[in-house]
Amino acid sequence: MEQAISFREALEAVETLSIDEQETLVDIVKKRLTERARQPLAADIGESRLEFAQNRCQAVSVESLMDELLRP
């Protein structure tokens, strides 16, 4: 198993890359973070669709939902 490197070591390694490689690395990291954030959201959407298909919830208007959410 590979040994993890420290944050400082990672930064130092990045600094040895060319500007183009650093920009590519930043793009890749941003895309991976976006995908990681998207996964739980996709799971929630799937669960909500399943609940709706099983009639465990019902459709409501946006106004109705906002009224309920903003009610003290």
Secondary structure, DSSP 8 states (H G I E B T S, - for coil): ------HHHHHHHHHTS-HHHHHHHHHHHHHHHHHHHHHHHHHHHHHHHHHHHTTSS----HHHHHHHHH--
